[in-house]
Amino acid sequence: FIFLVASSVESVASKPETRVRKEFPETLLWTEEHLSENGTHVFDVKVPDTITSWYASGFGVSSSVGLGVAVPSELRVFQSFFVSLVLPYSVIQGEIVTLPAAVFSYVDGACITVRVTLGSSNDYKMISGPNSKVCLCGGRTATVYFKIQPTVIGKISIQVTAQTLSENVCAAYDNVDRSISMTDILVKKLLVEPEGLKQEYTFSNFICPNSPEKIFKYSFNLTLPANFVKGSVYSKITVVGDIMGSSLDNIDNLLEMPSGCGEQNMLKFAPNIFIMNYLRNTKQVNEEIKNKALNFMRTGYQRELTYKRADGSYSAFGENDKEGSTWLTAFVLKSYAQARPWIDVDQKEIQDPVNWLLQKQDSNGCFPTIGTLHHQAMKGGVKTPVTLTAYVLISLLEADIIATHPKLVNASKCVTDSLSNITDSYSLSIIAYMFAKIGDFKTYQSVIDTLNKLAVRKDGMVHWEETKVQETIKEPWYYQASSTDIEQTSYVLLAMLTFGKSSVISDVVPIVQWLSKQRNSLGGWSSTQDTVLAMQALSGFAEYSFGASQNMNVDVKAGETFSHTFKVTKDNNLVSQTVEGVPVPNTVDVVASGDGCSLIQTSVQYNVKEVTLKPSFQLTSSVTQVNEAITAQQSCKPQNIKVCAYYTGVGDSNMAIIDIQMISGFEPNKESLDKARNDKESNIKDIEAKGKSVVFYFEKISSSGTCIMFRVDQTTKVEKTKPAAIKVYDYYDTGKSATTLYEVTEEQCL
């Protein structure tokens, strides 16, 4: 198998018109092609604007000769005269950033005069510039610097033009060529963010106009805290006719959270299973969604295998943990089993975790807690691991271990024997689903009856919660249902759907409405477990409710200046219709009329300079200078950042995340991150540097606290830098968090 890459280009001099370079993707090509009968295939690909070398590889499969892997080919994209611009990941509105524009000339044996110009824009103030002239000889580089101060939020375009001139500024050189005429124009995007801490809240409603008039009306208030940052507000309203629609749009990004451990990785794996099951069962599958979902499943499956241990178990950080985790192994097993209709899952990857779990079962039928149980709610309210046993039993049933298997019978007995001692709704919700899966209607009904007594009924909706929400918290930016509440409510819905099927649809609508109301703007919920379970439960409900007529108008009005009508029909019920710019603050009035149901979401994003809600962690930070010389491209010495976090709740936290945003112009020092990763005293399980943040993972954080320290280096000159955020939070109860700001002052730089 041979894979060849060839190019055809014109020289710069032969092409008088100047093309603007503005396409800079990191990946050029990923495609599947079919060869002709003579074994060849030629296709054209447009090369992006990056001056670089592309490395192409390929493989082929044939029913007659099997697999062939090609030797990688190189394609060099080049022009003899060009300008390059290096931008930071992002800056804050109002900061002054120095932009280095480097001009390259590979014109043999000639020196030329080049004018480098920064384009004007309403999006920023030009502090220095707009142009500079340099002498540039063949094979060399010249760099000029421009200072700008962004004035708007969002992605702004930065245009730099390098153009040869007939005048001579190369007095020191004899080989000056004034006849050369070349121009290169480069446009890059710079992300400008608002000052402060990003906040968001979402009003979600799943509505079905079921009155005789087929009209449903409701109103709600969009408000902002007093300390919001002006100019940072972004709002939108989205209407979709299918309850799964918003999740379909964001199957790769249901949460704005890191995914660097074995459990979090499943967020890009498991939800796709339920989406595909739902679309298949409702005959709504299209190739675009299918290909996207299956790709995420395959990628998630392959990545999850890296967290598998030699004994067949799984843990959050694989072989870096002391032992496997009963809970995570059961979660992975269940997900692998559910994915089998869609992707190839090796039977060994099913059998290995099954064997490990069954080997660990105690003589009384219970499954013990082995490894770190990051999810504290799974421990339940009793001393025996009944809740975990119910969870494992559900996973084994998904893996086609029959309910009459002696090991499963013993596990069921473990739960039944302790049932009279269990009073917390979280444990009961999982147990109800377990008995529904087994088919034990009598015990299931008894547990459901108990759960109905514990249910919270309000505003026509039903849910279950561990602790009563404080009624004093009324502002939308403060209140958020806990992950545990979403999980247990999802388990109850799954249990009812498993036993009742279509006959309980009208009974579970209040539960569905509550779950829908807790959704975030991306179609997920708070963390991995609640998102996976809620997706499974809602997709099950949607299957049984699908098929009703769909012809609805949704009229939205906010104040005197905003109004919009959304039309939802059978033809567009999977399409998320979005309108931005809802005026905030304001009262929003919604009138839905017609047949069918729709999910309506209104989201508001904004920044604040500080969070006033009482934190669940104590968080401290300090910045100290590293006494090293700086380069010409730097205006600030390296800095050491030290962060300490202490849990102020009862006991220890669940798995915890410390997310440290970088000051504009700074990047984390890789060697210092490696050193922090190997620091045994800090108990860091993993570190991720992505975008403008560094994320630290911890199994838990206790009241005695943990401290981390790492170095940051300035890579781009930025003046008047704004403070950056540090946030610590409990991954499974994101409402438990603390946030603080840190800064690097000019005095610290010198």
Order of alpha helices (4+ residues) and beta strands (2+ residues): beta-beta-beta-beta-beta-beta-beta-beta-beta-beta-beta-beta-beta-beta-beta-beta-beta-alpha-alpha-alpha-alpha-alpha-alpha-alpha-alpha-alpha-beta-beta-alpha-alpha-alpha-beta-beta-beta-beta-beta-beta-beta-beta-beta-alpha-beta-beta-beta-beta-beta-beta-alpha
